[in-house]
Amino acid sequence: MLAYIIEKLSNWFESAERTRREAYLASSSDIVDLEKRLRALESNGYTL
């Protein structure tokens, strides 16, 4: 039961983080800004 709760919490946090990253990328002003943001995320260890 505890493993189930931990898994659900983990999935929820991953989903929230993915939504935050998508919003960050979507707020780019142009393609150059988008590419800069993508590189910044990738250099910080995020996979897209």
C-alpha beads as a LAMMPS data file, in Angstrom:
LAMMPS data file: protein, C-alpha beads

48 atoms
47 bonds

1 atom types
1 bond types

-500.0 500.0 xlo xhi
-500.0 500.0 ylo yhi
-500.0 500.0 zlo zhi

Masses

1 110.0

Atoms # bond

1 1 1 0.000 0.000 0.000
2 1 1 2.812 2.414 0.857
3 1 1 4.552 1.606 -2.439
4 1 1 1.339 2.436 -4.305
5 1 1 1.062 5.829 -2.580
6 1 1 4.710 6.624 -3.274
7 1 1 4.287 5.687 -6.937
8 1 1 1.183 7.881 -7.283
9 1 1 2.949 10.828 -5.626
10 1 1 5.950 10.343 -7.886
11 1 1 3.718 10.324 -10.968
12 1 1 1.945 13.456 -9.755
13 1 1 5.229 15.325 -9.176
14 1 1 6.580 14.259 -12.574
15 1 1 3.397 15.450 -14.259
16 1 1 3.528 18.792 -12.438
17 1 1 7.178 19.286 -13.416
18 1 1 6.450 18.405 -17.052
19 1 1 3.584 20.925 -17.096
20 1 1 5.862 23.600 -15.599
21 1 1 8.565 22.961 -18.239
22 1 1 6.019 23.009 -21.070
23 1 1 4.621 26.340 -19.857
24 1 1 8.169 27.735 -19.624
25 1 1 8.905 26.675 -23.201
26 1 1 5.513 27.849 -24.493
27 1 1 6.141 31.349 -23.178
28 1 1 9.093 31.778 -25.553
29 1 1 8.862 34.922 -27.609
30 1 1 10.366 33.418 -30.787
31 1 1 12.265 30.390 -32.091
32 1 1 15.615 31.755 -30.918
33 1 1 14.282 32.172 -27.383
34 1 1 12.764 28.674 -27.530
35 1 1 16.080 27.131 -28.569
36 1 1 17.876 29.023 -25.795
37 1 1 15.393 27.711 -23.240
38 1 1 15.692 24.161 -24.579
39 1 1 19.481 24.302 -24.282
40 1 1 19.200 25.697 -20.753
41 1 1 16.907 22.861 -19.686
42 1 1 19.094 20.217 -21.299
43 1 1 22.247 21.607 -19.714
44 1 1 20.535 21.309 -16.326
45 1 1 19.890 17.606 -16.882
46 1 1 16.280 17.649 -18.048
47 1 1 15.324 15.337 -20.887
48 1 1 12.633 16.467 -23.271

Bonds

1 1 1 2
2 1 2 3
3 1 3 4
4 1 4 5
5 1 5 6
6 1 6 7
7 1 7 8
8 1 8 9
9 1 9 10
10 1 10 11
11 1 11 12
12 1 12 13
13 1 13 14
14 1 14 15
15 1 15 16
16 1 16 17
17 1 17 18
18 1 18 19
19 1 19 20
20 1 20 21
21 1 21 22
22 1 22 23
23 1 23 24
24 1 24 25
25 1 25 26
26 1 26 27
27 1 27 28
28 1 28 29
29 1 29 30
30 1 30 31
31 1 31 32
32 1 32 33
33 1 33 34
34 1 34 35
35 1 35 36
36 1 36 37
37 1 37 38
38 1 38 39
39 1 39 40
40 1 40 41
41 1 41 42
42 1 42 43
43 1 43 44
44 1 44 45
45 1 45 46
46 1 46 47
47 1 47 48
